[in-house]
Amino acid sequence: MTALVIAEHDNASLKGSTLHTITAAIQCGGDVHVLIAGHQADAAVQAAAKIAGVAKVLVADGAQFADGLAENVAAQALALASNYSHILAPATAYGKNILPRVAAKLDVAQISEITKVISADTFERPFYAGNAIATVQSSDATKVITVRTTTFDAAAEGGSATVENVTAVADSGKSSFVSRELATSARPELTAAKIVVSGGRGMGSEESFKILEPLADKLGAAMGASRAAVDAGYVPNDWQVGQTGKIVAPDLYIAVGISGAIQHLAGMKDSKVIVAINKDPEAPIFSVADYGIVGDLFEIVPKLVAELV
């Protein structure tokens, strides 16, 4: 029994999501191999080889993989699939774009966003916006799995995997890379941040949202938002936390002016410590908060900032 992890990377480095996915793969039992489908990705290959628990790193090098086009990476995974009992990828935009193609071609049922490995064929995954957990057992010969990375620890360094070059599949010709526009920020990346400060519709306006910036600066935090705040145009789409946004599980999550709609809770309730600030004592956010402050956020947030050294 051997598991294949499709690594998410930018050729120069591995994404943190890959480390969490490797942990899930290790828990499935058996050896773990990592596929690096990229172009001139030696740095990512070496990083993968150093991860504890990884037995082998497979390298498919070619210009057709340079930009991670799903059609080509999926074809490469399919070329190797017969050797593996499990094929895993992170439940990120990258993994969600690749594995459904793999599952469809293999004619198996994909198991999406697992949060726990019970055994080699049995897993837990959330549904109903995280309000229920399904235990799923698969009888498919090859288990195709996306991993909700916030629920698994990152695999540590300390390994010395062998590196093997594999024959790269040809360019599918079904898609081509046009351009990439990356949001740049001096703050930590939202899904990887240890502290997140989020605002909701209660902030009132784009201008009022700026009251959270000094708090985030003092804490070295990423900034997030509820869907209501994003839909209102207060902040960019890539700040959205929730079922239809990003799933986060930082050490500290501060929710300011967020009522706590079920869709938002689905994206942040696994945070280790949750602090909620809201003027409505009946707001649902307090049901998941470890600490709650009832009051006017425009008075409370500046006081918090003043208390921070």
N, C-alpha and C positions, 0 to 999 in steps of 0.2 A: 504494500500500500504506500503510494507516494503522492504527495500533493504538489501542484504547480501554482505558484503565485505569479500573477502578471504584475510586474513592477510599474508603478507610476513614477515617472522621472522626467527630468528636462535635459537629459544627456549628460549634464554636468554634475547632477546630484540626485539622490533618491528623495522622493517626497515622504514626509512623515507618515502619510497614510499607508505606505508600503510596510513600514515597521510594525504597525498595528495588525495589518493583515497577515504578516508572517507569524505573529503570535497565535492568531486563530488557526492558521495552517498547522502549526506545531501541535496544537491541542487536538487536532483531528487524528493524530497518531501517524507513525511512519516517517519516512524521510520527507524533507521539504526542499524543492528546487525552485529557483527564482528565474523568471524569464525577463531579460533585458532586451526589448526590441527597440533599437534606436540607431543613431548614426554617430560614430566617433564618440561613443558613450563610455570610454574607459574609466572615467572617474566614478560614474554610477556603478559600473561593474565591480570595481574594487571596493566600493562602499558596501555593496550587496554581499561580497565574499567575506566580509569581516563580521557579518551579523551572526550571532550565536544561534545555533539550531538549523542553519542553512547548510545542506550537504553539497549542493551543486548550483552554480550559476550558469544558465544557458544564455549565450549571446547570439542574437540575430542582428547583424549589422548591415545597414543599407540605407541609402538616401530616402527610400520609400517610408522609412520609420522615423525620420528626423522630427516630424511634427506630431507624431502619435495619432495618425489617422486611424479611426476605429476599424475601418474595413481591412486595412493591412495588418494591424495588430491581431485582430480576430482570426484572420486567415493563418497567421503564424501560430497562434495558440491551437487552432484546429489541426495543423500539421503535426503537432506534438501530442495531441489529446489522447491518443490510444495508449500512451505510456503511463497515464495518470488516473488515479481513483478520484481525485478532487482537483478542481481548477477554481482558484479564488482570485478576487480582485477587490480593492476597496470600493465601498459604496459612495464613490465620488462621481462627479460628472464623467471623469475618465473611465472608471470601471463600469458605470451604468451604460456607457456607450458601447462598450466592447462585449461584455458577457452575455447580454441577451442574444447577440448574433451567434455566439458560440453555442449557447444552449439550444437555439433554434436549429442550427445545423446538425447538432448531435441528437436532436429530437428527445431532449430531456427537459424536465421542469426545473427552471432556475429557482434557487432558494435565496431570497433577497433580504439584505440588511440583517444578517444574523447578529444577535447580541450575546449568544452563549453557545458553546459547543458542549453537548451532553455526551455524545459518543461519535464514532466515525460516521454514522448515518443519521444522527438525530441532533436537532438544533432548535434554539429558541429565536423567534423574531417577533417584533412588535407589529400590531395592526390596530385599527380604530384610533389613529393618531397617538399611538403609544399607550392607550388606556387598557389594552389587553395584550397578553403575550401568548403567541401560539407555539406549541411544541410540534415541530415538523420532522417526520421521519421519511427519508428518501430511499426508494428501492432501485433508483437508477444506477447503472454501472459506473457512471461518471457523475459526481456531484458538482454542479456549477453554482458557485456561491459568491454573493457580494457581502462584504463585511462592514457593519457599522463600526467605524474605527474608534469612536469615542468610548466604546465599552470594553476594549481590549488594551492592555498595556503595550507600550512600544517595545519591540524586541531590542535587546541590548547588543553592543559589540562584544567581540570575544571569540568569534568563529574564524575558520580558515577553510572556506569552501573551495572545492575545485572549480575551475572555470573551463567551460566547454563551448566551442563555437559550433553553431548549428547552421544548416543551410537555410538561408533567408528566402522566404517566398517572394514571388514577383509582385510588383505593384499591381493592385487589382484594377486600377484605372477607373474606379467608381467614384472617386472624389479627389480633390486636389486642394492643397493648402493655399489660401488667398492672403490672409493677414491675421494678425493677432493684436488686440488692444488690451494691454494689461493695466489694471488699476494700480497706481503706486501710492504707497503710504509709509510714513515713518513709524507707524504703529505696528504692533505684531499682527500677523495674519489671523483672521477671526477664528477659524476652526482649530488653530494650533495654540492660541493664546492661553496663558494660565489665569488671566483675569480679563473679564469682559464687562464693560459698562454699556447697558442698552437703554434706549429710550422708546417711549410709545407715543400714542396719539395724545396723551396727557401733556406732552411737551408743548403742544399748541401751535408751533410754527418752526420753520427752518431756522430762523434767527434764534429762537428760544433753545433749540437743540444745542447751541454752542455753549450753554451753561454746563454741559457735561464734559466738555473738553478739558478744563483744568483738573477735574476729578480723574479722568482717564490718564492725563499727563502725570499726575502725582503717583498713580498706581502702576504706570507702565502698561496700561491695559489697551486691548482692542476695543473698538466701538461697534455696537450692533443696534438693531432696532426691531420693533414688531412690524408685522405686515401692514397694520393700520398706518403706522408712521411712514412707511415706504410708499404706500398707495396715496397718501396725502401729499407726497412730494417733499417731505422734510429732509430725507436723506437718500443716497443712491440705493439701487436694488441690491448691490452686493453686501449691504449691511444687514439684510434681512435674516433673522433667526426664526426658525420654526419649521413646521411640516413641509411647507413649500419653499423654504429658504435653506439656511445652513443649520446643521446639527452640531451643537457645541456641548462640551462637558468640561469647562474650566475648573480650576480650584476655587475660584470665586466669581459669582455672577451677580451683578448689581442691576436690578430691574427698576427703572425710574419712570413713573407715569405709565406703566404697563398694566392693564387690567388683568391679563392672564387668560386670554382666550385659549381654548383647547389646542388650537393649531400652534400657538406660540409655546405652550408648555411642552409639546411634543419635541421641540427643538432644543430645550435647555434644562429639562427637569432632572437630568442625570449629573448636573453640576454638583461639585462636592459641597459647596456652601452657597446658599442663595439669600441675597438681601433684597427686600422689596421696599420701595418707597411709593406710597400712593395715598391720596387724600380720602379714598373710600375704604373704610374698614372691612367692607364685605367683598372687596375685590378678590376674584379667584386666585390671583397670584399669591395671596397669603397662605393658601392651602398647601403650597409646595415650598414656601420660604422658611429658611432656618431662623432668619431675623426679619422682623417687619417694623417699619416706621410709618405711622399714620400721620400725615400732615402735608403741608404745602411744599412741593419739591423745590420751588424757587427760593424757599427759606432754608430748607434742610440741606440741599446740595452745597451751597456756599459754606455753610457751617461745617460740613464734613471736610471740605477742602481745607478750610482754615485749621482744622484739627490735625491734619496729616502733616508730618514733618517733611 
